[in-house]
Amino acid sequence: MDLNSASTVVLQVLTQATSQDTAVLKPAEEQLKQWETQPGFYSVLLNIFTNHTLDINVRWLAVLYFKNGIDRYWRRVAPHALSEEEKSTLRAGLITNFNEPINQIATQIAVLIAKVARLDCPRQWPELIPTLIESVKVQDDLRQHRALLTFYHVTKTLASKRLAADRKLFYDLASGIYSFACSLWNHHTDTFLQQVSSGNEAAVLSSLERTLLSLKVLRKLTVNGFVEPHKNMEVMGFLHGIFERLKQFLECSRSIGTDNICRDRLEKTIILFTKVLLDFLDQHPFSFTPLIQRSLEFSVSYVFTEVGEGVTFERFIVQCMNLIKMIVKNYAYKPSKNFEDSSPETLEAHKIKMAFFTYPTLTEICRRLVSHYFLLTEEELTMWEEDPEGFTVEETGGDSWKYSLRPCTEVLFIDIFHEYNQTLTPVLLEMMQTLQGPTNVEDMNALLIKDAVYNAVGLAAYELFDSVDFDQWFKNQLLPELQVIHNRYKPLRRRVIWLIGQWISVKFKSDLRPMLYEAICNLLQDQDLVVRIETATTLKLTVDDFEFRTDQFLPYLETMFTLLFQLLQQVTECDTKMHVLHVLSCVIERVNMQIRPYVGCLVQYLPLLWKQSEEHNMLRCAILTTLIHLVQGLGADSKNLYPFLLPVIQLSTDVSQPPHVYLLEDGLELWLVTLENSPCITPELLRIFHNMSPLLELSSESLRTCFKIINGYIFLSSTEFLQTYAVGLCQSFCELLNEITTEGQVQVLKVVENALKVNPVLSPQMFQPILPCVFRGIIEGERYPVVMSTYLGVMGRVLLQNTSFFSSLLNEMAHKFNQEMDQLLGNMIEMWVDRMDNITQPERRKLSALALLSLLPSDNSVIQDKFCGIVNISVEGLHDVMTEDPETGTYKDCMLMSHLEEPKVTEDEEPPTEQDKRKKMLALKDPVHTVSLQQFIYEKLKAQQELLGEQGFQSLMETVDTEIVTQLQEFLQGF
């Protein structure tokens, strides 16, 4: 591509590509895509985005195309890779001028230079770092800033490389430029500190920007640039100096307004200081040891004393707390139980920690956390009133503890209390003791203090197990507090029910549960929405608990379910609806079929909620989970839900629909339980199976559930299902068998085995394309035992239950192997006998014995030649299935089943699903469970004897080992 002639054309197409008109935009994008691989295209782009007279949008697009091109075509091995000559020209052009006036474009240029550096620096681009160092020294503000911005992105990118050779290069780079980076940072920092008092906001902001960028460079060099950073005086000097700098910057916050861009940058810089310490502690815990004392002194003074008043801000407090937490919890600082086994570095760090965390210090931290940081703030109380659902979501915190103050304080409290519980337990118990009895509703401060202490007792529940008689406290103190209905008492009502939830799994006598259920019923009718939502959470923890008893819960089920449903209707936020649905699901799951009388209202409401949640896939996931438990609870009655249920399954499992990304896993689970609980097939339920073929093509983690669903259809209505879908299913299976793991192959074959078991007449024909593969696997001695076992299970079904089909299959395979049928049959029997030990399931072992015995009586010389092996397998089978009746001393086949056997279901067990019942009925027709192996052997041997005569039969029996014959005779006594 000639630069002079092409520039105009490319510029025109880029201009068209910024158009809002798709008729202009699409052809332009297509043209640019074609040019991506043209030599010279990226040189044209470089000329365009470095030309400051052109339209900003066009230049922006040129930068993006250049950046994307690096990912695709810069590597030498890439298809259509750029030539070395063009790359050399581009590298030189990229660092000629650091004078980009537009911030966003400057950032993109810095990023793309870093992308090239990742691939080429330092070997192909040795001049990059020296050029950057020279450029950050210039006096021109713009050039200096852009060079510094690029320096940061290059350092960040090179620091992220993980191969050993790349790490070595970065260590060398860090050693070479660390002094310069330090002096650069100190220079910009000093300049900023001098300018703060000048009142020149533009100059302050400019120097602060440079301070921030140079500190970002130093962070990457310090954390990632040294194997043993504690041995480098400059690194440790910089880290020790951070605390003084932090104090200076925190003091600067007094003179900078609270609501301007300078304040924002200042806070970012202060946070970056703390990130340097946190990252260094994370990556180099032992190198951090000399900084432990200083870090703890600094953090504790600013967070837990008056030193921080007027200068700290929330994010800084969070970072200081994270620093304390990481030091307290750091595994590297914890000695072994046997001190002598600990490293000197660990003992040194532990000694520093122990010297710092004295009784007065720990007591002050604990009291300050509870009485200051745990207190509900005015903003939180206002949010409670104005947006109760928003308040509830904020309170839960999720994974935000690293960045949000309240969750962070609670995590710090838990970690410190766990580490120093012997010291802190008496402190917390004393705080509890002072709060006995009711609190004056007019004293809001006293109510909030009690709320905070109760919060601490809940968080420390596991540590306080031996120190608090929670059952007595529940009856004498907490239960009466739940009954105070004054509006001002609502923070305590919410906190007490939350507190009980924390102690449920720790220490709560089972006999007290009815009293708790009574309280929950009352609180679910509370006037305050936050109290009701918290009560629902405690209810979930209660029903989820190991000691939950259905009989205690049932008297309250109807009331609770009705009130939970009302709460579900009242709340409006997606997160809250999901939460309440989750509680409902847990209740339904625990009481199972007992829920049936009470679910009518929920069943009617879920279709409306599903429709309303079209844009909220996570809420739809919660609805799917609820439906799963609902179907399990309703059993066969779930058929009444099909008008709503089946379209939901259809949408959730259709991979052509975008929501399937979120809904597929739960949708498949719902599909499965629907099948398992379906009393009969319906056309609509059968039709959903159209979704299965694309799902099998995905070969994803969902395959296991897919196979269970296919089995569900086979058990539900094998004839109708196989006639409709077997051809396509068989094709999918043949493709899968060539692609998936051994475990996957076994899953496919188990489906075929189940089909043969359920429908031995139709299934062999339907799965005919797979059976030659099974036969071949047996003949050739499949090396994986679990696959071989399944092959033999499949072939055993065909041989035992469809003799004519087996004969035709044997004939087909004889043609393929170019062998006589008898010879092939002999080879198969021989391999079967040889690999019998591969079969571990007793059902399959008995099946093998029955299948091979079914070849008798026979005058076929090959079968007679293998007679010894058949008898050996038969006796092995007898050993597997025969049990001695202690009363009569006779043997009986333990696998035989009768209609009389109805399994008893205890309270803790799930009642049988419709599919369980179908399997039971199937077992009552299955030869494995209806034919006595003992009698079958006797009859087959008797028939063989009649066929050959006594002498011929005796000759045959002489081929069997005498020990085996003796065992056989013992089993056949009485026949």
Secondary structure as UniProt FT lines:
FT   HELIX           3..17
FT   HELIX           22..35
FT   TURN            36..37
FT   TURN            39..40
FT   HELIX           41..49
FT   TURN            52..53
FT   HELIX           56..73
FT   TURN            76..77
FT   TURN            79..80
FT   HELIX           84..94
FT   HELIX           103..120
FT   TURN            121..124
FT   TURN            126..127
FT   HELIX           128..135
FT   TURN            136..137
FT   HELIX           141..159
FT   HELIX           164..195
FT   HELIX           196..198
FT   HELIX           201..224
FT   HELIX           229..231
FT   HELIX           233..252
FT   TURN            253..255
FT   HELIX           261..283
FT   TURN            285..288
FT   HELIX           289..304
FT   HELIX           306..308
FT   TURN            309..311
FT   HELIX           314..329
FT   HELIX           331..333
FT   HELIX           339..341
FT   HELIX           344..356
FT   HELIX           359..368
FT   HELIX           369..373
FT   HELIX           378..386
FT   HELIX           388..396
FT   TURN            398..399
FT   HELIX           400..402
FT   HELIX           405..419
FT   HELIX           421..433
FT   TURN            434..435
FT   TURN            441..442
FT   HELIX           444..459
FT   TURN            460..467
FT   HELIX           470..473
FT   HELIX           474..478
FT   HELIX           479..482
FT   HELIX           487..489
FT   HELIX           490..503
FT   TURN            504..506
FT   HELIX           510..512
FT   HELIX           513..523
FT   TURN            524..525
FT   HELIX           529..544
FT   TURN            546..547
FT   HELIX           550..570
FT   HELIX           574..591
FT   HELIX           592..598
FT   HELIX           600..612
FT   TURN            613..615
FT   HELIX           617..634
FT   HELIX           635..641
FT   HELIX           642..652
FT   TURN            655..656
FT   TURN            658..659
FT   HELIX           660..676
FT   HELIX           683..687
FT   HELIX           688..691
FT   HELIX           692..698
FT   TURN            701..702
FT   HELIX           703..739
FT   HELIX           742..758
FT   TURN            760..762
FT   HELIX           763..766
FT   TURN            767..770
FT   HELIX           771..779
FT   TURN            780..781
FT   HELIX           785..801
FT   HELIX           803..817
FT   HELIX           821..834
FT   HELIX           836..838
FT   HELIX           842..853
FT   TURN            854..855
FT   HELIX           861..865
FT   HELIX           867..881
FT   STRAND          882..884
FT   TURN            886..888
FT   STRAND          891..893
FT   TURN            894..895
FT   TURN            899..900
FT   TURN            907..908
FT   HELIX           914..923
FT   TURN            924..925
FT   HELIX           927..930
FT   HELIX           933..957
FT   TURN            958..959
FT   HELIX           962..971
FT   TURN            972..974
//
